[in-house]
Every structure is written in C-alpha cells, then in structure tokens.
Amino acid sequence: SEMTKTVEISGEGGPLGIHVVPFFSSLSGRMLGLFIRGIEENSRSRRDGLFHENECIVKINHVDLTDKTFAQAQDIFRQAMKFQSVILEILPPYNREQYEKSAIAPLCFLDNEEGVPKTKIPPPVHPKPALKTVNLSGASSFEAGVQATLQQAKSPNLPRLGRKSSSPSLSPIMGFGNKKNAKKIKIDLKKGPEGLGFTVVTRDSSVHGPGPIFVKNILPKGAAVKDGRLQSGDRILEVNGQDITGRTQEELVAMLRSTKQGETVCLMVARQEEAFLPREL
C-alpha cells in the first residue's frame, strides 16, 4: 500500500541484528506486526541501512502479520530467512496512525477500566480444558509475546511444546499444574496509572477445587513490562505473603485490584524452566 515501503533482503547474509516486540494498534488492540525496538551496532541491518528504530514490519514475503500471535510472526520470519530473497513490507513511524485507522475493521472497543466490550465479538477458540482470562490493567487482552531475557538468550534451542495446539501461547500453561522443576521468584510491582499490566488465566474449577492460576500475557503498558521480570506462563503462588492455593481466579483478581495506585504488590511465582516462551528474534 502507499503507507508502507518494500525492503528486499537476502536470507543468507547472517543475523539481521534487530530486536522486535509485538506491534499492537493503539486504537483497536489488534496485533499488526513486529515493532523494531532496537538495532545492534555493527549488525548487518545497521551497516546496510536496512531498517530504522520504531519502524514496523507488517508483511513478510507477502504474508500479512495482522492478528498473528507474536510466536507465529516470529515463526514466519524464521522460515522466510531460509530463502535467498526475503521481501518485507515496512511501515514508517509517520504513517503508523493512518495505518492503524485503516486496520480498525468491525472490532469491539473497550471504554471502561473493567474492559467490558460495547459490542459482542465471537469468543476465541481455545483447546480444552476451558480457560478463563481476566485483565488486570484495563487494556484489552492481547496475545502478546514475551520479550527475551538473558536466560532465554543463553538457551536458544528450547523445545517448542504443544505445536498442534490452536493457541500456542497457552500450550505450556496447560501442562504446568505442579510446582516440581520450577524455581520460585519474588517480584515486587508498583501499581502505576496504567495498572499492573498483565492478564491471568486458569482452568475452570473442578471437583478438586480451583486450579492453579498463571500469568497469561504481559501487556505493552503497565508495571509488569516496566519491571521486566514477570513472564507469560509464570504460576502465581503468593500475593503479599498470602498463599493463593485453593483460591479462585476471582479472589486473586480482587486481591490485586484492591491495591491502590502507588502501592506495591509482592508476588511469589513459580517458573517452569523448560516451558516454551516466545523470544525476540
């Protein structure tokens, strides 16, 4: 389109040296592509002037990244880089607002801090068991990827679990019901004007009582993304020193929402080391 420019690169020239995060529309909350957050010095991208910070990759070899998850977009990029020629459609920063307006389509808009949509949209298809998601920031619930951490960078060949799942970002969560092989991490989050900035998910309550509660997504704004330690897939064990085992998701959400702006929430989470988490390219 007139709003984007086409960049052709070779898939054979080695790493590009770019750091990408999900590009979400500020108007609709849709995932529209990959946002170029940083370019490494002395990298191929910097040397050849291929990309600039704050540009967005919206198509890779004519595949539109709109509504893809971060993991799917990364996968498309990895597969494309196996070819000699890779064609990317790049959205410059000055056209971003116009592009977002063109991509609004018939979506629901969130107009209150509880995140209640004005119009009904079809529910997403998730593998069973059923999942309940609650948003803790007042923004819409995104299928956001998790930015790379140093730990993940050290082990680039982590296994991809649940490849056949219709919801790849949730597949590690489904198998992580116990606390074995998990390390405990204490995370303090100071609640700011944009909330705590993450969503939680659990299995529906069963005969054994409420299931474990996990972090589903880290949202682009809020305390969690600023702090950088909380990750998708983390199991929440304690809130402010209180064990939440046996608590319902609604009880946990009430505890978190009762935190006033400026106050700090102390979370104890368990992290499964081998769980697949999307990584930056």
Contacts in CASP RR format, 6 or more apart in sequence:
PFRMAT RR
TARGET T0000
AUTHOR 0000-0000-0000
METHOD contacts of the structure
MODEL  1
SEMTKTVEISGEGGPLGIHVVPFFSSLSGRMLGLFIRGIEENSRSRRDGL
FHENECIVKINHVDLTDKTFAQAQDIFRQAMKFQSVILEILPPYNREQYE
KSAIAPLCFLDNEEGVPKTKIPPPVHPKPALKTVNLSGASSFEAGVQATL
QQAKSPNLPRLGRKSSSPSLSPIMGFGNKKNAKKIKIDLKKGPEGLGFTV
VTRDSSVHGPGPIFVKNILPKGAAVKDGRLQSGDRILEVNGQDITGRTQE
ELVAMLRSTKQGETVCLMVARQEEAFLPREL
1 102 0 8 1.000
3 91 0 8 1.000
3 95 0 8 1.000
3 98 0 8 1.000
3 99 0 8 1.000
3 102 0 8 1.000
4 58 0 8 1.000
4 59 0 8 1.000
4 89 0 8 1.000
4 90 0 8 1.000
4 91 0 8 1.000
4 92 0 8 1.000
4 95 0 8 1.000
4 99 0 8 1.000
5 89 0 8 1.000
5 90 0 8 1.000
5 92 0 8 1.000
6 87 0 8 1.000
6 88 0 8 1.000
6 89 0 8 1.000
6 90 0 8 1.000
7 50 0 8 1.000
7 51 0 8 1.000
7 87 0 8 1.000
7 88 0 8 1.000
7 89 0 8 1.000
7 90 0 8 1.000
8 85 0 8 1.000
8 86 0 8 1.000
8 87 0 8 1.000
8 88 0 8 1.000
9 16 0 8 1.000
9 50 0 8 1.000
9 85 0 8 1.000
9 86 0 8 1.000
9 88 0 8 1.000
10 84 0 8 1.000
10 85 0 8 1.000
10 86 0 8 1.000
11 80 0 8 1.000
11 81 0 8 1.000
11 82 0 8 1.000
11 83 0 8 1.000
11 84 0 8 1.000
11 85 0 8 1.000
11 86 0 8 1.000
12 84 0 8 1.000
13 44 0 8 1.000
14 44 0 8 1.000
15 43 0 8 1.000
15 44 0 8 1.000
16 43 0 8 1.000
16 44 0 8 1.000
16 45 0 8 1.000
16 50 0 8 1.000
16 51 0 8 1.000
16 281 0 8 1.000
17 39 0 8 1.000
17 40 0 8 1.000
17 43 0 8 1.000
17 44 0 8 1.000
17 45 0 8 1.000
17 46 0 8 1.000
18 36 0 8 1.000
18 38 0 8 1.000
18 39 0 8 1.000
18 40 0 8 1.000
18 43 0 8 1.000
18 45 0 8 1.000
18 51 0 8 1.000
18 281 0 8 1.000
19 36 0 8 1.000
19 37 0 8 1.000
19 38 0 8 1.000
19 39 0 8 1.000
19 40 0 8 1.000
19 148 0 8 1.000
19 280 0 8 1.000
19 281 0 8 1.000
20 34 0 8 1.000
20 35 0 8 1.000
20 36 0 8 1.000
20 37 0 8 1.000
20 57 0 8 1.000
20 280 0 8 1.000
20 281 0 8 1.000
21 34 0 8 1.000
21 35 0 8 1.000
21 37 0 8 1.000
21 70 0 8 1.000
21 145 0 8 1.000
21 147 0 8 1.000
21 220 0 8 1.000
21 280 0 8 1.000
22 31 0 8 1.000
22 33 0 8 1.000
22 34 0 8 1.000
22 35 0 8 1.000
22 70 0 8 1.000
22 73 0 8 1.000
22 142 0 8 1.000
22 144 0 8 1.000
22 145 0 8 1.000
22 220 0 8 1.000
23 31 0 8 1.000
23 32 0 8 1.000
23 33 0 8 1.000
23 34 0 8 1.000
23 35 0 8 1.000
23 56 0 8 1.000
23 57 0 8 1.000
23 58 0 8 1.000
24 30 0 8 1.000
24 31 0 8 1.000
24 32 0 8 1.000
24 142 0 8 1.000
24 144 0 8 1.000
24 220 0 8 1.000
25 32 0 8 1.000
25 100 0 8 1.000
25 103 0 8 1.000
25 104 0 8 1.000
26 100 0 8 1.000
27 100 0 8 1.000
27 101 0 8 1.000
27 104 0 8 1.000
28 100 0 8 1.000
28 103 0 8 1.000
28 104 0 8 1.000
28 105 0 8 1.000
28 107 0 8 1.000
28 109 0 8 1.000
29 107 0 8 1.000
29 139 0 8 1.000
29 140 0 8 1.000
29 142 0 8 1.000
30 66 0 8 1.000
30 67 0 8 1.000
30 103 0 8 1.000
30 105 0 8 1.000
30 107 0 8 1.000
31 65 0 8 1.000
31 66 0 8 1.000
31 67 0 8 1.000
31 68 0 8 1.000
31 69 0 8 1.000
31 70 0 8 1.000
31 73 0 8 1.000
31 142 0 8 1.000
31 143 0 8 1.000
31 144 0 8 1.000
32 56 0 8 1.000
32 58 0 8 1.000
32 65 0 8 1.000
32 66 0 8 1.000
32 99 0 8 1.000
32 100 0 8 1.000
32 103 0 8 1.000
33 56 0 8 1.000
33 57 0 8 1.000
33 58 0 8 1.000
33 65 0 8 1.000
33 66 0 8 1.000
33 68 0 8 1.000
33 73 0 8 1.000
34 56 0 8 1.000
34 57 0 8 1.000
34 65 0 8 1.000
34 73 0 8 1.000
34 77 0 8 1.000
34 281 0 8 1.000
35 54 0 8 1.000
35 56 0 8 1.000
36 51 0 8 1.000
36 52 0 8 1.000
36 53 0 8 1.000
36 54 0 8 1.000
36 55 0 8 1.000
36 56 0 8 1.000
36 57 0 8 1.000
37 53 0 8 1.000
38 53 0 8 1.000
39 45 0 8 1.000
39 46 0 8 1.000
39 51 0 8 1.000
39 52 0 8 1.000
39 53 0 8 1.000
40 46 0 8 1.000
44 50 0 8 1.000
45 51 0 8 1.000
51 90 0 8 1.000
54 93 0 8 1.000
55 90 0 8 1.000
55 91 0 8 1.000
55 92 0 8 1.000
55 93 0 8 1.000
56 90 0 8 1.000
56 91 0 8 1.000
56 96 0 8 1.000
57 65 0 8 1.000
57 77 0 8 1.000
57 88 0 8 1.000
57 89 0 8 1.000
57 90 0 8 1.000
57 91 0 8 1.000
58 64 0 8 1.000
58 65 0 8 1.000
58 66 0 8 1.000
58 89 0 8 1.000
58 90 0 8 1.000
58 91 0 8 1.000
58 99 0 8 1.000
59 65 0 8 1.000
59 87 0 8 1.000
59 88 0 8 1.000
59 89 0 8 1.000
60 73 0 8 1.000
60 76 0 8 1.000
60 77 0 8 1.000
60 80 0 8 1.000
60 86 0 8 1.000
60 87 0 8 1.000
60 88 0 8 1.000
60 89 0 8 1.000
61 76 0 8 1.000
61 80 0 8 1.000
61 83 0 8 1.000
61 86 0 8 1.000
61 87 0 8 1.000
62 87 0 8 1.000
63 76 0 8 1.000
63 80 0 8 1.000
65 73 0 8 1.000
65 76 0 8 1.000
66 103 0 8 1.000
68 76 0 8 1.000
69 143 0 8 1.000
69 145 0 8 1.000
69 168 0 8 1.000
69 169 0 8 1.000
69 278 0 8 1.000
70 143 0 8 1.000
70 144 0 8 1.000
70 145 0 8 1.000
70 146 0 8 1.000
70 169 0 8 1.000
70 278 0 8 1.000
71 145 0 8 1.000
71 168 0 8 1.000
71 169 0 8 1.000
71 278 0 8 1.000
72 168 0 8 1.000
74 278 0 8 1.000
74 279 0 8 1.000
74 281 0 8 1.000
77 281 0 8 1.000
78 281 0 8 1.000
80 86 0 8 1.000
91 99 0 8 1.000
107 121 0 8 1.000
108 117 0 8 1.000
108 118 0 8 1.000
108 119 0 8 1.000
108 120 0 8 1.000
108 121 0 8 1.000
109 117 0 8 1.000
109 118 0 8 1.000
109 119 0 8 1.000
110 116 0 8 1.000
110 117 0 8 1.000
110 138 0 8 1.000
110 139 0 8 1.000
110 140 0 8 1.000
111 118 0 8 1.000
113 138 0 8 1.000
114 138 0 8 1.000
115 135 0 8 1.000
115 138 0 8 1.000
115 139 0 8 1.000
115 140 0 8 1.000
124 167 0 8 1.000
125 166 0 8 1.000
125 167 0 8 1.000
126 166 0 8 1.000
126 167 0 8 1.000
126 170 0 8 1.000
127 165 0 8 1.000
127 166 0 8 1.000
127 167 0 8 1.000
127 170 0 8 1.000
127 171 0 8 1.000
127 174 0 8 1.000
129 174 0 8 1.000
129 203 0 8 1.000
129 204 0 8 1.000
130 203 0 8 1.000
130 204 0 8 1.000
131 170 0 8 1.000
131 201 0 8 1.000
131 202 0 8 1.000
131 203 0 8 1.000
131 204 0 8 1.000
132 201 0 8 1.000
132 202 0 8 1.000
132 204 0 8 1.000
132 249 0 8 1.000
133 141 0 8 1.000
133 199 0 8 1.000
133 200 0 8 1.000
133 201 0 8 1.000
133 216 0 8 1.000
134 199 0 8 1.000
134 200 0 8 1.000
134 201 0 8 1.000
134 249 0 8 1.000
134 250 0 8 1.000
134 253 0 8 1.000
135 141 0 8 1.000
135 199 0 8 1.000
135 219 0 8 1.000
136 195 0 8 1.000
136 196 0 8 1.000
136 197 0 8 1.000
136 198 0 8 1.000
136 199 0 8 1.000
136 200 0 8 1.000
136 253 0 8 1.000
136 256 0 8 1.000
136 257 0 8 1.000
137 194 0 8 1.000
137 195 0 8 1.000
137 196 0 8 1.000
137 197 0 8 1.000
137 198 0 8 1.000
137 199 0 8 1.000
137 219 0 8 1.000
137 221 0 8 1.000
137 222 0 8 1.000
138 195 0 8 1.000
139 194 0 8 1.000
139 197 0 8 1.000
139 219 0 8 1.000
139 220 0 8 1.000
139 221 0 8 1.000
141 199 0 8 1.000
141 216 0 8 1.000
141 217 0 8 1.000
142 199 0 8 1.000
142 217 0 8 1.000
142 219 0 8 1.000
142 220 0 8 1.000
143 169 0 8 1.000
143 217 0 8 1.000
144 217 0 8 1.000
144 218 0 8 1.000
144 219 0 8 1.000
144 220 0 8 1.000
144 232 0 8 1.000
145 169 0 8 1.000
145 217 0 8 1.000
145 218 0 8 1.000
145 232 0 8 1.000
145 278 0 8 1.000
146 218 0 8 1.000
146 231 0 8 1.000
146 232 0 8 1.000
146 277 0 8 1.000
146 278 0 8 1.000
146 279 0 8 1.000
147 218 0 8 1.000
147 225 0 8 1.000
147 228 0 8 1.000
147 280 0 8 1.000
148 279 0 8 1.000
148 280 0 8 1.000
149 231 0 8 1.000
152 158 0 8 1.000
152 277 0 8 1.000
152 279 0 8 1.000
153 279 0 8 1.000
156 279 0 8 1.000
158 274 0 8 1.000
158 276 0 8 1.000
158 277 0 8 1.000
159 274 0 8 1.000
159 276 0 8 1.000
160 168 0 8 1.000
160 276 0 8 1.000
161 171 0 8 1.000
161 172 0 8 1.000
161 275 0 8 1.000
161 276 0 8 1.000
162 168 0 8 1.000
162 171 0 8 1.000
162 172 0 8 1.000
162 276 0 8 1.000
163 171 0 8 1.000
165 171 0 8 1.000
165 174 0 8 1.000
169 216 0 8 1.000
169 217 0 8 1.000
169 232 0 8 1.000
169 278 0 8 1.000
170 201 0 8 1.000
170 216 0 8 1.000
171 276 0 8 1.000
172 233 0 8 1.000
172 272 0 8 1.000
172 275 0 8 1.000
172 276 0 8 1.000
172 277 0 8 1.000
173 201 0 8 1.000
173 214 0 8 1.000
173 216 0 8 1.000
173 233 0 8 1.000
173 275 0 8 1.000
176 182 0 8 1.000
176 212 0 8 1.000
176 214 0 8 1.000
176 233 0 8 1.000
176 235 0 8 1.000
176 272 0 8 1.000
176 275 0 8 1.000
177 211 0 8 1.000
177 212 0 8 1.000
177 235 0 8 1.000
179 235 0 8 1.000
179 237 0 8 1.000
179 270 0 8 1.000
181 272 0 8 1.000
181 273 0 8 1.000
181 274 0 8 1.000
182 235 0 8 1.000
182 270 0 8 1.000
182 271 0 8 1.000
182 272 0 8 1.000
182 273 0 8 1.000
183 270 0 8 1.000
183 271 0 8 1.000
183 273 0 8 1.000
184 237 0 8 1.000
184 268 0 8 1.000
184 269 0 8 1.000
184 270 0 8 1.000
185 229 0 8 1.000
185 234 0 8 1.000
185 268 0 8 1.000
185 269 0 8 1.000
185 270 0 8 1.000
185 271 0 8 1.000
186 266 0 8 1.000
186 267 0 8 1.000
186 268 0 8 1.000
187 227 0 8 1.000
187 229 0 8 1.000
187 230 0 8 1.000
187 266 0 8 1.000
187 267 0 8 1.000
187 268 0 8 1.000
187 269 0 8 1.000
188 227 0 8 1.000
188 264 0 8 1.000
188 265 0 8 1.000
188 266 0 8 1.000
188 267 0 8 1.000
189 196 0 8 1.000
189 223 0 8 1.000
189 224 0 8 1.000
189 227 0 8 1.000
189 230 0 8 1.000
189 264 0 8 1.000
189 265 0 8 1.000
189 267 0 8 1.000
190 223 0 8 1.000
190 262 0 8 1.000
190 263 0 8 1.000
190 264 0 8 1.000
191 223 0 8 1.000
191 259 0 8 1.000
191 260 0 8 1.000
191 261 0 8 1.000
191 262 0 8 1.000
191 263 0 8 1.000
191 264 0 8 1.000
191 265 0 8 1.000
192 222 0 8 1.000
192 223 0 8 1.000
192 261 0 8 1.000
192 262 0 8 1.000
193 261 0 8 1.000
194 221 0 8 1.000
194 222 0 8 1.000
194 223 0 8 1.000
195 222 0 8 1.000
195 223 0 8 1.000
195 261 0 8 1.000
196 222 0 8 1.000
196 223 0 8 1.000
196 224 0 8 1.000
196 256 0 8 1.000
196 259 0 8 1.000
196 265 0 8 1.000
197 218 0 8 1.000
197 219 0 8 1.000
197 221 0 8 1.000
197 222 0 8 1.000
197 223 0 8 1.000
197 224 0 8 1.000
197 225 0 8 1.000
198 215 0 8 1.000
198 216 0 8 1.000
198 217 0 8 1.000
198 218 0 8 1.000
198 219 0 8 1.000
198 224 0 8 1.000
198 230 0 8 1.000
199 215 0 8 1.000
199 216 0 8 1.000
199 217 0 8 1.000
199 219 0 8 1.000
200 213 0 8 1.000
200 214 0 8 1.000
200 215 0 8 1.000
200 216 0 8 1.000
200 236 0 8 1.000
200 249 0 8 1.000
200 252 0 8 1.000
200 253 0 8 1.000
201 213 0 8 1.000
201 214 0 8 1.000
201 215 0 8 1.000
201 216 0 8 1.000
201 249 0 8 1.000
202 210 0 8 1.000
202 211 0 8 1.000
202 212 0 8 1.000
202 213 0 8 1.000
202 214 0 8 1.000
202 249 0 8 1.000
203 211 0 8 1.000
203 212 0 8 1.000
205 211 0 8 1.000
205 248 0 8 1.000
209 246 0 8 1.000
210 246 0 8 1.000
210 247 0 8 1.000
210 248 0 8 1.000
210 249 0 8 1.000
211 246 0 8 1.000
212 235 0 8 1.000
213 235 0 8 1.000
213 236 0 8 1.000
213 244 0 8 1.000
213 247 0 8 1.000
213 249 0 8 1.000
213 252 0 8 1.000
214 233 0 8 1.000
214 234 0 8 1.000
214 235 0 8 1.000
214 236 0 8 1.000
215 230 0 8 1.000
215 231 0 8 1.000
215 232 0 8 1.000
215 233 0 8 1.000
215 234 0 8 1.000
215 235 0 8 1.000
215 236 0 8 1.000
215 269 0 8 1.000
216 232 0 8 1.000
216 233 0 8 1.000
217 232 0 8 1.000
218 224 0 8 1.000
218 225 0 8 1.000
218 228 0 8 1.000
218 230 0 8 1.000
218 231 0 8 1.000
218 232 0 8 1.000
219 225 0 8 1.000
224 230 0 8 1.000
230 267 0 8 1.000
230 269 0 8 1.000
231 271 0 8 1.000
231 277 0 8 1.000
232 277 0 8 1.000
232 278 0 8 1.000
233 271 0 8 1.000
233 272 0 8 1.000
233 275 0 8 1.000
233 277 0 8 1.000
234 269 0 8 1.000
234 270 0 8 1.000
234 271 0 8 1.000
235 269 0 8 1.000
235 270 0 8 1.000
235 271 0 8 1.000
235 272 0 8 1.000
236 244 0 8 1.000
236 252 0 8 1.000
236 267 0 8 1.000
236 268 0 8 1.000
236 269 0 8 1.000
237 243 0 8 1.000
237 244 0 8 1.000
237 245 0 8 1.000
237 268 0 8 1.000
237 269 0 8 1.000
237 270 0 8 1.000
238 244 0 8 1.000
238 266 0 8 1.000
238 267 0 8 1.000
238 268 0 8 1.000
239 252 0 8 1.000
239 255 0 8 1.000
239 256 0 8 1.000
239 265 0 8 1.000
239 266 0 8 1.000
239 267 0 8 1.000
239 268 0 8 1.000
240 255 0 8 1.000
240 265 0 8 1.000
240 266 0 8 1.000
241 266 0 8 1.000
241 268 0 8 1.000
242 255 0 8 1.000
244 251 0 8 1.000
244 252 0 8 1.000
244 255 0 8 1.000
256 265 0 8 1.000
259 265 0 8 1.000
END
